[in-house]
Amino acid sequence: NGNGNGNANEERSLTMKRLDGITSVATSLGALEVTPAVIHRAHRHQRRGRCDDTSAGGGEDVLSYTCTDAEAVDACVKFALDHRMLVEPACGAALAPIYSERLRGRLLEELSGMRQSSSGDGDRGSSAIVVEVCGGGGVSAEV
C-alpha cells in the first residue's frame, strides 16, 4: 500500500533462526543470528528500492550472493596478487563476485537487467559496483 507499511505484516510474521555455528573459513564477520532491527532495516531498504523517488536516499538495489570458501580464499589470493595487500576470507567473500567467473556472470547479468528495466526511454542508466575492502585480524598466510 502507499502508506509505507506495506511489508509490516510480513516483518511480523518472520521467524528468527539461530545458527548452530559458523563453519566457514570467513568467521570474523559472522553472526549466529541477526537482530530484529536488521530485519526491519532490510525491509525498509527494500521498500525504498521500490519507490520512484530516489532523491530521499532510497531506491538503490543491493544484490546479495553466497560464495564458497574456495571462492572467498581464491579472491583473497587474486586480490593480493593484483594489489599487493592481504585481506582475510570475510573480505574475500565480498570480493568473490569480482574474481569468481560464476558470481561475476550472475552479477553482470542482474545489473544488465536492472539497467534495461529501469528506463524505458532508451537511457540505459549506470551502475556502480562497490566493494568495501578491509584487512582485518583474520589475515594469515595459512588460509
C-alpha positions as CSV (number, residue, x, y, z in Angstrom):
1,N,0.0,0.0,0.0
2,G,1.0,3.6,-0.3
3,N,1.4,4.4,3.4
4,G,4.9,2.9,3.8
5,N,3.7,0.0,5.9
6,G,3.2,-2.5,3.0
7,N,5.5,-5.1,4.5
8,A,4.7,-4.6,8.2
9,N,2.7,-7.8,8.4
10,E,5.4,-9.7,6.5
11,E,8.0,-8.4,9.0
12,R,5.9,-9.5,12.0
13,S,5.5,-13.0,10.5
14,L,9.2,-13.7,10.3
15,T,10.6,-16.4,12.5
16,M,14.1,-15.7,13.7
17,K,16.6,-18.6,13.4
18,R,19.9,-19.1,15.2
19,L,22.8,-20.9,13.5
20,D,24.4,-23.7,15.5
21,G,27.8,-22.4,14.5
22,I,29.9,-20.8,11.7
23,T,31.7,-23.4,9.7
24,S,33.2,-21.2,7.0
25,V,36.7,-20.0,6.9
26,A,35.3,-16.5,6.9
27,T,34.4,-16.3,10.6
28,S,35.4,-12.8,11.6
29,L,32.3,-11.0,10.3
30,G,29.9,-13.9,11.0
31,A,26.9,-13.8,13.4
32,L,24.9,-16.7,14.7
33,E,21.7,-14.6,14.4
34,V,20.6,-11.1,13.4
35,T,18.7,-8.7,15.5
36,P,15.1,-7.8,14.7
37,A,16.3,-4.3,13.9
38,V,18.4,-5.7,11.0
39,I,15.3,-7.3,9.5
40,H,13.3,-4.1,9.9
41,R,16.1,-2.1,8.2
42,A,16.4,-4.6,5.4
43,H,12.6,-4.4,4.7
44,R,12.7,-0.6,4.9
45,H,15.5,-0.5,2.4
46,Q,13.6,-3.0,0.2
47,R,10.5,-0.8,0.3
48,R,12.6,2.3,-0.6
49,G,14.0,0.4,-3.5
50,R,10.5,0.1,-4.9
51,C,9.9,3.9,-4.7
52,D,10.1,6.1,-7.8
53,D,11.6,9.0,-5.9
54,T,15.3,8.2,-5.2
55,S,16.1,11.7,-4.0
56,A,15.4,10.8,-0.4
57,G,18.3,8.3,-0.2
58,G,16.3,5.3,-1.2
59,G,15.8,3.5,-4.5
60,E,19.1,1.7,-4.7
61,D,19.2,-2.1,-5.1
62,V,21.5,-4.3,-3.1
63,L,22.5,-7.6,-4.7
64,S,23.5,-10.4,-2.4
65,Y,25.4,-13.6,-3.2
66,T,26.7,-16.6,-1.4
67,C,30.2,-17.8,-2.3
68,T,32.0,-21.0,-1.4
69,D,35.0,-21.0,1.0
70,A,37.2,-21.7,-2.0
71,E,35.9,-18.7,-3.9
72,A,36.5,-16.5,-0.9
73,V,40.1,-17.7,-0.4
74,D,40.7,-17.5,-4.2
75,A,39.5,-13.9,-4.2
76,C,42.0,-13.1,-1.3
77,V,44.9,-14.6,-3.3
78,K,43.9,-12.8,-6.5
79,F,43.4,-9.5,-4.7
80,A,46.8,-9.9,-3.1
81,L,48.4,-10.5,-6.5
82,D,46.6,-7.6,-8.0
83,H,47.1,-5.0,-5.2
84,R,49.9,-6.4,-3.0
85,M,47.6,-6.3,0.0
86,L,46.5,-9.2,2.2
87,V,42.8,-9.5,3.2
88,E,41.0,-12.0,5.3
89,P,38.5,-14.5,3.9
90,A,35.5,-12.4,5.1
91,C,36.7,-9.7,2.8
92,G,37.4,-12.3,0.1
93,A,33.7,-13.2,0.3
94,A,32.9,-9.6,-0.6
95,L,35.5,-9.7,-3.4
96,A,34.3,-13.1,-4.8
97,P,31.7,-11.6,-7.2
98,I,34.5,-9.6,-8.8
99,Y,37.0,-12.5,-9.1
100,S,34.8,-15.6,-9.4
101,E,33.6,-16.2,-13.0
102,R,30.4,-17.9,-11.7
103,L,29.4,-15.0,-9.4
104,R,30.6,-12.2,-11.8
105,G,28.4,-13.6,-14.5
106,R,25.4,-13.6,-12.3
107,L,26.2,-10.0,-11.0
108,L,26.7,-8.6,-14.5
109,E,23.5,-10.3,-15.8
110,E,21.4,-8.9,-12.9
111,L,22.9,-5.4,-13.4
112,S,22.2,-5.5,-17.1
113,G,18.6,-6.5,-16.4
114,M,18.2,-3.7,-13.8
115,R,19.5,-1.1,-16.3
116,Q,17.2,-2.3,-19.0
117,S,14.1,-2.3,-16.8
118,S,14.9,1.0,-15.0
119,S,14.4,3.3,-18.0
120,G,12.0,3.0,-20.9
121,D,13.3,6.0,-22.8
122,G,16.4,4.3,-24.2
123,D,18.7,5.6,-21.4
124,R,20.5,2.6,-20.1
125,G,21.4,4.2,-16.8
126,S,24.5,3.4,-14.9
127,S,25.5,1.1,-12.2
128,A,28.4,1.1,-9.8
129,I,29.8,-1.9,-8.1
130,V,31.1,-1.1,-4.7
131,V,33.2,-3.4,-2.6
132,E,34.5,-2.4,0.9
133,V,37.9,-3.9,1.3
134,C,39.4,-4.5,4.8
135,G,42.5,-6.3,6.1
136,G,41.2,-7.5,9.4
137,G,42.5,-9.7,12.2
138,G,41.9,-12.9,10.3
139,V,44.7,-12.4,7.8
140,S,47.3,-15.2,7.7
141,A,49.3,-17.0,5.1
142,E,47.9,-20.3,6.2
143,V,44.4,-19.6,4.9
